[in-house]
Amino acid sequence: MKVVIFGASGLIGDGMLQESLNAVDVDEVITVGRAALDKSHPKLRSVVHNDFLDFTPIVPDLDGVDACFWALGVSSVGVKPQEYELITVDYTAAAARTLVSVNPELTFVFVSGAGTDGTGHGRRRWARVKGRAENMIIATFRHGYGLRPGFIRPAHHMQPRTPGSRWITRVGIVVAPVLRLLGLAPAVIVTTVELGQAALHLARNGYSRRVLENREIVELASAAPLR
Ligand SMILES: NC(=O)c1ccc[n+]([C@@H]2O[C@H](COP(=O)([O-])OP(=O)(O)OC[C@H]3O[C@@H](n4cnc5c(N)ncnc54)[C@H](OP(=O)(O)O)[C@@H]3O)[C@@H](O)[C@H]2O)c1
């Protein structure tokens, strides 16, 4: 399997990258980012690309791709609405346009977040914007999925790159012991390893639902790793 990862320099993308590199059925991992990834691995090729509204120049790199894991994104905290929409919807749509032309049967896993609003009618703007991007992926790809993690428990000593995501992750670390005590952890906490495993599971086997909440991500990650 050939996997392309957007956002691999970030917390969640790094988890997806590590799990993909470790997977025996993944032969090649392409990462696309605005700077070269500071990692090397025999299966890994890091592509530097700067125009996130036009991915046609990297079509040759995407040849034969089976799955795309999209962990590129920002929290809306401290980001201007227009920029948030550009990064969340327009960047994702540009990649989707290119990828669907390369392989319409590709599995596209879009990381949105808990609270994402797919109805378009909710009160929170950030949630409607994430929901628009998620809906677009599901409409574009027969094998398109939205992952809605809650609090992320970082593995591999990674921290989110953007301040908003760092803030949310810190809140998660503080409230995690209480949530565990109350038995609520599977519903709201997920590790970066579990996110990577869940994305791989979707690429291998698909799933009966197109949108996965935190609990389903945790469950899917613990299912048999290989088909
Ligand atoms: N962390 C959480 O608690 C959490 C929870 C639920 C959902 N999420 C969502 O999951 C996604 C990833 O979160 P994360 O915590 O992994 O974030 P992160 O560590 O801040 O990483 C964000 C990634 O997106 C890329 N990126 C951000 N802005 C960009 C831009 N303008 N142009 C190109 N690339 C850009 C970054 O690339 P550079 O290295 O080039 O900056 C990085 O690879 C986000 O959409 C976030 O909203 C996060």
PDBQT file of the ligand as one rigid body, heavy atoms in Angstrom, charges set to zero:
ROOT
HETATM    1  N1  LIG A 301      -4.398  18.395  18.941  1.00  0.00    +0.000 N 
HETATM    2  C1  LIG A 301      -5.659  18.243  19.287  1.00  0.00    +0.000 C 
HETATM    3  O1  LIG A 301      -5.987  18.239  20.493  1.00  0.00    +0.000 OA
HETATM    4  C2  LIG A 301      -6.726  18.006  18.240  1.00  0.00    +0.000 A 
HETATM    5  C3  LIG A 301      -7.945  17.426  18.632  1.00  0.00    +0.000 A 
HETATM    6  C4  LIG A 301      -8.931  17.194  17.664  1.00  0.00    +0.000 A 
HETATM    7  C5  LIG A 301      -8.703  17.565  16.345  1.00  0.00    +0.000 A 
HETATM    8  N2  LIG A 301      -7.520  18.141  16.003  1.00  0.00    +0.000 N 
HETATM    9  C6  LIG A 301      -7.353  18.533  14.593  1.00  0.00    +0.000 C 
HETATM   10  O2  LIG A 301      -6.419  17.657  13.986  1.00  0.00    +0.000 OA
HETATM   11  C7  LIG A 301      -5.633  18.368  13.027  1.00  0.00    +0.000 C 
HETATM   12  C8  LIG A 301      -4.157  18.204  13.369  1.00  0.00    +0.000 C 
HETATM   13  O3  LIG A 301      -3.944  18.630  14.695  1.00  0.00    +0.000 OA
HETATM   14  P1  LIG A 301      -2.492  18.571  15.377  1.00  0.00    +0.000 P 
HETATM   15  O4  LIG A 301      -2.702  18.707  16.837  1.00  0.00    +0.000 OA
HETATM   16  O5  LIG A 301      -1.729  17.413  14.842  1.00  0.00    +0.000 OA
HETATM   17  O6  LIG A 301      -1.876  19.922  14.826  1.00  0.00    +0.000 OA
HETATM   18  P2  LIG A 301      -0.346  20.420  14.767  1.00  0.00    +0.000 P 
HETATM   19  O7  LIG A 301       0.556  19.589  15.600  1.00  0.00    +0.000 OA
HETATM   20  O8  LIG A 301      -0.392  21.872  15.027  1.00  0.00    +0.000 OA
HETATM   21  O9  LIG A 301       0.037  20.135  13.232  1.00  0.00    +0.000 OA
HETATM   22  C9  LIG A 301      -0.627  20.808  12.197  1.00  0.00    +0.000 C 
HETATM   23  C10 LIG A 301      -0.109  20.344  10.855  1.00  0.00    +0.000 C 
HETATM   24  O10 LIG A 301      -0.773  21.110   9.840  1.00  0.00    +0.000 OA
HETATM   25  C11 LIG A 301       0.201  21.834   9.088  1.00  0.00    +0.000 C 
HETATM   26  N3  LIG A 301      -0.270  23.181   8.810  1.00  0.00    +0.000 N 
HETATM   27  C12 LIG A 301      -0.869  24.029   9.681  1.00  0.00    +0.000 A 
HETATM   28  N4  LIG A 301      -1.119  25.206   9.059  1.00  0.00    +0.000 NA
HETATM   29  C13 LIG A 301      -0.667  25.070   7.793  1.00  0.00    +0.000 A 
HETATM   30  C14 LIG A 301      -0.634  25.948   6.668  1.00  0.00    +0.000 A 
HETATM   31  N5  LIG A 301      -1.133  27.191   6.721  1.00  0.00    +0.000 N 
HETATM   32  N6  LIG A 301      -0.096  25.494   5.514  1.00  0.00    +0.000 NA
HETATM   33  C15 LIG A 301       0.415  24.242   5.445  1.00  0.00    +0.000 A 
HETATM   34  N7  LIG A 301       0.431  23.372   6.474  1.00  0.00    +0.000 NA
HETATM   35  C16 LIG A 301      -0.115  23.773   7.629  1.00  0.00    +0.000 A 
HETATM   36  C17 LIG A 301       1.445  21.911   9.966  1.00  0.00    +0.000 C 
HETATM   37  O11 LIG A 301       2.559  22.066   9.099  1.00  0.00    +0.000 OA
HETATM   38  P3  LIG A 301       3.869  22.954   9.486  1.00  0.00    +0.000 P 
HETATM   39  O12 LIG A 301       4.772  21.996  10.202  1.00  0.00    +0.000 OA
HETATM   40  O13 LIG A 301       4.389  23.405   8.174  1.00  0.00    +0.000 OA
HETATM   41  O14 LIG A 301       3.383  24.070  10.358  1.00  0.00    +0.000 OA
HETATM   42  C18 LIG A 301       1.399  20.560  10.678  1.00  0.00    +0.000 C 
HETATM   43  O15 LIG A 301       1.924  19.550   9.863  1.00  0.00    +0.000 OA
HETATM   44  C19 LIG A 301      -6.123  19.816  13.074  1.00  0.00    +0.000 C 
HETATM   45  O16 LIG A 301      -7.062  20.009  12.067  1.00  0.00    +0.000 OA
HETATM   46  C20 LIG A 301      -6.774  19.932  14.444  1.00  0.00    +0.000 C 
HETATM   47  O17 LIG A 301      -7.792  20.916  14.462  1.00  0.00    +0.000 OA
HETATM   48  C21 LIG A 301      -6.523  18.343  16.905  1.00  0.00    +0.000 A 
ENDROOT
TORSDOF 0
